[in-house]
Amino acid sequence: MLLLTLVLAAALIMAYMARYIPPSSGWIFAFAGLGAPLLFVINIILCLYWIIRWRYWAILPAVVFLAGVGYLPLFFKPSVSKHYEGETKGTLGVMTYNVMGFLYEDEAGTRRSSIDSIGRLVKEFQPDILCMQEFQARSGEQKEQIDSVFGMKYSAVRYKKPNSRDGGWGLAVYSNFPILEAGLMDFPGSNNSAMWVDLAIHGDTVRVFNNHLQTTSVNTSDRDFIQNHEYLSPTQNRDERVRGIASKLRHNYLIRERQADTLAPVIHESPQKVIVCGDFNDTPLSYVYFKIRGRLADTFAEKGQGVDSNTFQGLFNLFRIDYVLHSREIKALHYQTLPAEFSDHKAVFTRLKLPD
């Protein structure tokens, strides 16, 4: 137990360091950051274990835990209230959602379109700004259907992978405010990208970034292997599977690092106030998150409620990888995740208020 306490205290310290150390300089720190929520809990349990046994070793996990207590709001935000009941006039509803190509599998395993279902979700919450990742229009007619179902006044779509049928796969921003200008930030050698739009909002200009960073490449088979605890069984190919998953994660950590290093200066040098949305494919205690966040505020850390902070539906529902960040002049009023069966991600809905 003493050895276990030392190892897990060291692992939590490494998780704290993940924000400072690029994966290219030490990818093991990125893996520690990935496990931060569990490491917090386990170190508390170990502290209680040593207290019950009246051993001074309780000091070690206690001190390590307290050293990182400032990171807890990135993961846990216990609260009694669940809904913002304040005035919505003069505020902005902002939603970000990885829509998974508008395709999902029903209970029978049949792939179906989710356009109408997601459209109903959008109309229920009525965001003023909607950022979508993995936006896919398979034809010009389908793009018109999406526009009609969402019912928002303005839109900008940037296809990372356009096709010859006037459609493609990429990113989209829908808005009730006029779009003054829009642009694509391509990530070479990746299926991912970022885009930005300048919106005219109440006489001001706000730049909205919509980002989709490199995927983890952990597929359904890999998820089943982890969630079913198959890595604990001494099967013939267990070690090979574990190494394969670790290799995928490490490879994509390095790619996201480069993407974040490219994206962050563009965000932080913006002459306008910014709202940064998207699927970062990385957790709050990571180099990528802190590189992009910089001095921006995180709506979950400000107004998140409850301990169910995950936005990725899978892998034990532990991970928050979808974000809405904003300039400090903008005030966050509300944060909410919206569970839905139409994607492997939850939609994130926030309410913001611009300065007077």
Secondary structure, DSSP 8 states (H G I E B T S, - for coil): -HHHHHHHHHHHHHHHHTTTS-TTT-HHHHHHHHTHHHHHHHHHHHHHHHHHTT-GGGHHHHHHHHHTGGGGGGT-B--S-----S--TTEEEEEEEE-GGGEEE-TTS-EEE-HHHHHHHHHHH--SEEEEEEEEESSHHHHHHHHHHH--SEEEEEEEEEETTTEEEEEEEEESS-EEEEEEEE-TTSS-EEEEEEEEETTEEEEEEEEE-------HHHHHHHHTTGGGS--TTHHHHHHHHHHHHHHHHHHHHHHHHHHHHHHHT-SSEEEEEEE-SS-SSSHHHHHHHTT-EEHHHHH--BS----B-SGGG----EEEEE-TTSEEEEEEEE--TTSSB-EEEEEEE---
